[in-house]
Amino acid sequence: MTNSQTSVLHTSSLPAAAASDRFWWRRLLVWAAVLGLSLLISWPRPAYAAAASSLGGSLFESHCAGCHVNGGNILRRGKTLKLAALERNGLGGPEAIAAIAAGGIGQMGGYGAVLGEGGAELVGDWVWQQALRNWAAESPNA
């Protein structure tokens, strides 16, 4: 028997199970990918939304509540953050509120640099949600 015939005999005589055992790590990698994707798909998004809302409220408390206590305005009575006043002044959504929070309007200076990247949008969303609820205090069971 020649050397080439011997190598053919050795490779052809390997059982299929032994050949597949060499690639066990591939199966493990596939299962890990499936597990990772299923976790990514089923991860609870409301937890992130609550954290973002909480961050918007925290930014508001830190930088805006000094003048806008409970959605009011200690400097200009007509420029409150109540829904009727927002709509009367042409601010019909969180985007408009975010633009004013970032750039300012009238006597109010802009806070874009202080709020940070995306901070004005978080504050705008939070203020809009508060205005829709008439600035009602959050209940502990909500």
N, C-alpha and C positions, 0 to 999 in steps of 0.2 A: 504494500500500500504506500502511495506517495504522500508527501506532506500535505498537499492541497486536498487530497481525499480524506485525510485524517481530520482536518479542520472542518470540512463539510459534515462529517459524521458527528463531531462534537456539537456543532451549532444546531443541527437538525434533531439531535437527541435530547435537547433541553426541553423540559416540559413547559407548557404554555404558562402555567402558574408561576414558575421560576422567572420567566421573562417578564411577566407583569409585576412581580415583586420588586423588580429593579426600579420601577417608576411609581412607587408608593407615595413619594413626595408630591407627584403631580396630582394624585387624588386628594391629598391633604390640601394642596393649594386651591384646587377647585372648590372643595367644601368650605374653606376659609373665605373664598370670594363670594360664594353663595350666602354664607352667614353674614358677611359684611354688607352685602347688598340688601338682604332682608332687614337688617337692623337699620340701615339708612332709609329704607322706604317706610318702615313702621315706626320710626322715631317720633315721639310726641311733639308736634309743632306748637300746640298751645303753650307749652312751657316756654318756648322762645318768645312767643307773642307776649306773654305775661311779663317776661324779663324786659322786653323792649318797651312795653308800656310803663313798666316800673322805672326804667331809665329815663323816659320822657318826663315822668312825674318828678323824678329826682332832679333832673336838670331844671325843670320849672321852679321847684322849691328853692334851688340854689341861686338861680339867676333872675327869676321873673316875679316871684311871689312878694318881693319887697314892695312893689308897686301894684301888683295885680292880685291882692289877697282875695281868695275865693272867687276869682274871675272878675273882680271889680277893678277900679283904677283910682288910686289915691290922688292923682294929679289932675285928671280930666274925667269928669263924671260920664260924659257921653262916649268915651272910648274904652268901654269895658270889654271883657271877653265873654259876655253873655251872648246867647245865640241871636237874640233880636238885634243887639248892637252890632254884632259881627255882620249879619245880613244887611243891616241898614248902611253899614260902611263898605259894602261890596266885597266882603270876605266870605265867600261861600264854600269854603272847604279847607282842609288841612294844608294844602299847598300854598294858599294865599297867606295863611298864618305863618307858615314856615318862612316864606319870603320876607315877611315883616320882621320876624324874630332874627333872621340872619342880617338883613340890610337896614332895618329901622324904618321909621316913618315919622314925619313931623318932629316933635320934641324928643321922641324916643330914638336913641341911637341903636345901631345894629349890634347883635351879640354873636354873629357868625363865628368869629375867631374864638370867643370864649366857650361857645357850645361845642365846638369841634366838628369834625367831619361827620355829617349825618345827624348831628345834634339838633339842628333847627327843624329837620323833618320829624324827629322823634317828639320834640316839643309841640310842633304843629299838630301832629296826630293826637297827642295826649290832650291838648287844649280843646281840639274839636270834639273829642269824645266827652270831655267834661261839659262842654257847652250843650251838647245834645242831651245830656242828663241833667241839665240846669244846675251844674256844679253841686250836685247832691253828694254828700259824703259817702264814701264806699262802705258798704256793710261788711262786717267780718265774715259773713256766710256767702258772699258773692263769689 
